Protein backbone atom coordinates (compact mmCIF):
# COMPACT_ATOMS: atom_id res chain seq x y z
CA UNK A 1 0.00 0.00 0.00
CA UNK A 2 2.80 2.43 0.88
CA UNK A 3 4.51 1.69 -2.40
CA UNK A 4 1.33 2.48 -4.33
CA UNK A 5 0.89 5.76 -2.43
CA UNK A 6 4.50 6.69 -3.09
CA UNK A 7 4.06 5.98 -6.81
CA UNK A 8 0.91 8.10 -6.87
CA UNK A 9 2.73 11.01 -5.23
CA UNK A 10 5.59 10.75 -7.74
CA UNK A 11 3.18 10.47 -10.68
CA UNK A 12 1.25 13.50 -9.44
CA UNK A 13 4.46 15.52 -9.16
CA UNK A 14 5.56 14.51 -12.66
CA UNK A 15 2.19 15.42 -14.14
CA UNK A 16 2.16 18.75 -12.31
CA UNK A 17 5.57 19.47 -13.79
CA UNK A 18 4.32 18.68 -17.29
CA UNK A 19 1.40 21.04 -16.81
CA UNK A 20 3.74 23.71 -15.43
CA UNK A 21 1.59 24.16 -12.36
CA UNK A 22 2.93 26.60 -9.82
CA UNK A 23 3.21 25.82 -6.13
CA UNK A 24 0.22 28.10 -5.57
CA UNK A 25 -1.86 26.04 -8.01
CA UNK A 26 -0.89 22.83 -6.24
CA UNK A 27 -1.78 24.23 -2.81
CA UNK A 28 -5.05 25.65 -4.16
CA UNK A 29 -6.00 22.27 -5.55
CA UNK A 30 -5.28 20.69 -2.17
CA UNK A 31 -7.08 23.48 -0.33
CA UNK A 32 -4.14 24.38 1.91
CA UNK A 33 -5.06 28.00 2.58
CA UNK A 34 -2.19 28.63 5.04
CA UNK A 35 0.37 27.45 2.48
CA UNK A 36 -1.34 29.54 -0.21
CA UNK A 37 -1.22 32.66 1.94
CA UNK A 38 2.51 32.15 2.60
CA UNK A 39 3.16 31.81 -1.12
CA UNK A 40 1.09 34.91 -1.93
CA UNK A 41 2.88 36.89 0.80
CA UNK A 42 6.17 35.78 -0.73
CA UNK A 43 5.12 37.17 -4.12
CA UNK A 44 3.30 34.35 -5.89
CA UNK A 45 1.13 35.73 -8.69
CA UNK A 46 -2.49 34.71 -8.12
CA UNK A 47 -3.39 34.83 -11.82
CA UNK A 48 -0.32 33.04 -13.17
CA UNK A 49 -1.24 30.42 -15.74
CA UNK A 50 -0.06 26.90 -16.39
CA UNK A 51 0.54 25.30 -19.77
CA UNK A 52 -3.20 25.04 -20.41
CA UNK A 53 -4.10 28.53 -19.25
CA UNK A 54 -5.36 27.37 -15.86
CA UNK A 55 -4.98 29.60 -12.81
CA UNK A 56 -4.90 28.67 -9.13
CA UNK A 57 -8.53 29.81 -8.90
CA UNK A 58 -9.57 27.41 -11.64
CA UNK A 59 -7.84 24.54 -9.85
CA UNK A 60 -9.47 25.40 -6.52
CA UNK A 61 -12.91 25.87 -8.10
CA UNK A 62 -12.77 22.57 -9.97
CA UNK A 63 -11.50 20.72 -6.90
CA UNK A 64 -14.25 22.04 -4.64
CA UNK A 65 -11.91 23.95 -2.33
CA UNK A 66 -14.27 26.69 -1.10
CA UNK A 67 -11.88 28.33 1.37
CA UNK A 68 -9.06 28.28 -1.17
CA UNK A 69 -11.38 29.98 -3.69
CA UNK A 70 -12.29 32.60 -1.08
CA UNK A 71 -8.61 33.22 -0.22
CA UNK A 72 -7.66 33.60 -3.89
CA UNK A 73 -10.53 36.01 -4.52
CA UNK A 74 -9.53 38.01 -1.45
CA UNK A 75 -5.99 38.14 -2.87
CA UNK A 76 -7.31 39.63 -6.13
CA UNK A 77 -7.67 36.59 -8.40
CA UNK A 78 -9.71 37.29 -11.52
CA UNK A 79 -13.04 35.48 -11.86
CA UNK A 80 -13.16 36.02 -15.62
CA UNK A 81 -9.88 34.59 -16.89
CA UNK A 82 -10.35 31.71 -19.31
CA UNK A 83 -8.27 28.62 -19.92
CA UNK A 84 -7.40 27.37 -23.40
CA UNK A 85 -10.84 25.77 -23.74
CA UNK A 86 -12.55 29.05 -22.87
CA UNK A 87 -13.67 27.87 -19.43
CA UNK A 88 -13.79 30.26 -16.47
CA UNK A 89 -13.57 29.27 -12.80
CA UNK A 90 -17.40 29.40 -12.74
CA UNK A 91 -17.69 26.89 -15.58
CA UNK A 92 -15.12 24.62 -13.88
CA UNK A 93 -16.99 24.71 -10.56
CA UNK A 94 -20.41 24.24 -12.17
CA UNK A 95 -19.33 21.25 -14.22
CA UNK A 96 -18.09 19.52 -11.06
CA UNK A 97 -21.17 20.30 -8.97
CA UNK A 98 -19.72 22.74 -6.43
CA UNK A 99 -22.77 24.90 -5.67
CA UNK A 100 -21.22 26.89 -2.81
CA UNK A 101 -18.30 27.87 -5.02
CA UNK A 102 -20.63 28.78 -7.88
CA UNK A 103 -22.58 31.03 -5.50
CA UNK A 104 -19.41 32.67 -4.20
CA UNK A 105 -18.03 33.28 -7.71
CA UNK A 106 -21.33 34.84 -8.78
CA UNK A 107 -21.32 37.06 -5.68
CA UNK A 108 -17.79 38.15 -6.57
CA UNK A 109 -18.73 39.20 -10.09
CA UNK A 110 -18.43 36.14 -12.30
CA UNK A 111 -20.59 36.52 -15.39
CA UNK A 112 -23.20 33.74 -15.37
CA UNK A 113 -23.64 33.57 -19.16
CA UNK A 114 -20.05 33.30 -20.34
CA UNK A 115 -19.63 30.58 -22.95
CA UNK A 116 -16.66 28.29 -23.41
CA UNK A 117 -15.09 27.33 -26.74
CA UNK A 118 -17.97 24.90 -27.36
CA UNK A 119 -20.57 27.61 -26.74
CA UNK A 120 -21.64 26.03 -23.45
CA UNK A 121 -22.42 28.07 -20.35
CA UNK A 122 -21.93 27.03 -16.74
CA UNK A 123 -25.68 26.31 -16.66
CA UNK A 124 -25.47 23.92 -19.59
CA UNK A 125 -22.59 22.06 -17.96
CA UNK A 126 -24.50 21.82 -14.67
CA UNK A 127 -27.63 20.58 -16.44
CA UNK A 128 -25.63 18.06 -18.47
CA UNK A 129 -24.03 16.66 -15.33
CA UNK A 130 -27.33 16.81 -13.39
CA UNK A 131 -26.10 19.10 -10.59
CA UNK A 132 -29.47 20.36 -9.32
CA UNK A 133 -28.07 22.66 -6.60
CA UNK A 134 -25.72 24.28 -9.10
CA UNK A 135 -28.57 24.81 -11.56
CA UNK A 136 -30.53 26.54 -8.79
CA UNK A 137 -27.56 28.74 -7.86
CA UNK A 138 -26.95 29.73 -11.47
CA UNK A 139 -30.59 30.60 -12.11
CA UNK A 140 -30.63 32.66 -8.91
CA UNK A 141 -27.44 34.34 -10.09
CA UNK A 142 -28.92 35.45 -13.40
CA UNK A 143 -28.09 32.63 -15.79
CA UNK A 144 -30.00 32.83 -19.07
CA UNK A 145 -31.87 29.54 -19.38
CA UNK A 146 -32.46 30.03 -23.12
CA UNK A 147 -28.91 30.37 -24.47
CA UNK A 148 -28.34 27.88 -27.28
CA UNK A 149 -25.25 25.79 -27.94
CA UNK A 150 -25.20 23.41 -30.88
CA UNK A 151 -28.81 24.47 -31.40
CA UNK A 152 -29.86 23.19 -27.96
CA UNK A 153 -31.05 25.01 -24.88
CA UNK A 154 -30.46 23.88 -21.31
CA UNK A 155 -34.03 22.49 -21.32
CA UNK A 156 -33.24 20.28 -24.30
CA UNK A 157 -30.10 19.04 -22.55
CA UNK A 158 -32.14 18.29 -19.41
CA UNK A 159 -34.73 16.40 -21.45
CA UNK A 160 -32.02 14.40 -23.17
CA UNK A 161 -30.54 13.53 -19.75
CA UNK A 162 -33.95 12.56 -18.38
CA UNK A 163 -33.58 15.12 -15.57
CA UNK A 164 -37.25 15.84 -14.82
CA UNK A 165 -36.58 17.91 -11.69
CA UNK A 166 -34.05 20.08 -13.53
CA UNK A 167 -36.37 20.31 -16.52
CA UNK A 168 -39.18 21.59 -14.27
CA UNK A 169 -36.83 24.09 -12.62
CA UNK A 170 -35.72 25.44 -16.01
CA UNK A 171 -39.29 25.65 -17.23
CA UNK A 172 -40.29 27.59 -14.10
CA UNK A 173 -37.42 30.00 -14.86
CA UNK A 174 -38.81 30.68 -18.36
CA UNK A 175 -36.89 28.03 -20.22
CA UNK A 176 -37.92 27.08 -23.75
CA UNK A 177 -37.12 24.20 -26.04
Secondary structure as the mmCIF struct_conf table of DSSP 4:
data_model
#
loop_
_struct_conf.conf_type_id
_struct_conf.id
_struct_conf.beg_label_comp_id
_struct_conf.beg_label_asym_id
_struct_conf.beg_label_seq_id
_struct_conf.end_label_comp_id
_struct_conf.end_label_asym_id
_struct_conf.end_label_seq_id
HELX_RH_AL_P HELX_RH_AL_P1 UNK A 2 UNK A 19
TURN_TY1_P TURN_TY1_P1 UNK A 20 UNK A 20
HELX_RH_AL_P HELX_RH_AL_P2 UNK A 23 UNK A 30
TURN_TY1_P TURN_TY1_P2 UNK A 31 UNK A 31
HELX_RH_AL_P HELX_RH_AL_P3 UNK A 33 UNK A 41
TURN_TY1_P TURN_TY1_P3 UNK A 42 UNK A 43
TURN_TY1_P TURN_TY1_P4 UNK A 46 UNK A 47
TURN_TY1_P TURN_TY1_P5 UNK A 51 UNK A 52
BEND BEND1 UNK A 53 UNK A 53
HELX_RH_AL_P HELX_RH_AL_P4 UNK A 56 UNK A 63
TURN_TY1_P TURN_TY1_P6 UNK A 64 UNK A 64
HELX_RH_AL_P HELX_RH_AL_P5 UNK A 66 UNK A 74
TURN_TY1_P TURN_TY1_P7 UNK A 75 UNK A 76
BEND BEND2 UNK A 79 UNK A 80
TURN_TY1_P TURN_TY1_P8 UNK A 84 UNK A 85
BEND BEND3 UNK A 86 UNK A 86
HELX_RH_AL_P HELX_RH_AL_P6 UNK A 89 UNK A 96
TURN_TY1_P TURN_TY1_P9 UNK A 97 UNK A 97
HELX_RH_AL_P HELX_RH_AL_P7 UNK A 99 UNK A 107
TURN_TY1_P TURN_TY1_P10 UNK A 108 UNK A 109
TURN_TY1_P TURN_TY1_P11 UNK A 112 UNK A 113
TURN_TY1_P TURN_TY1_P12 UNK A 117 UNK A 118
BEND BEND4 UNK A 119 UNK A 119
HELX_RH_AL_P HELX_RH_AL_P8 UNK A 122 UNK A 128
TURN_TY1_P TURN_TY1_P13 UNK A 129 UNK A 130
HELX_RH_AL_P HELX_RH_AL_P9 UNK A 132 UNK A 140
TURN_TY1_P TURN_TY1_P14 UNK A 141 UNK A 142
TURN_TY1_P TURN_TY1_P15 UNK A 145 UNK A 146
STRN STRN1 UNK A 149 UNK A 149
TURN_TY1_P TURN_TY1_P16 UNK A 150 UNK A 151
STRN STRN2 UNK A 152 UNK A 152
HELX_RH_AL_P HELX_RH_AL_P10 UNK A 154 UNK A 161
TURN_TY1_P TURN_TY1_P17 UNK A 162 UNK A 162
HELX_RH_AL_P HELX_RH_AL_P11 UNK A 164 UNK A 172
TURN_TY1_P TURN_TY1_P18 UNK A 173 UNK A 174
#
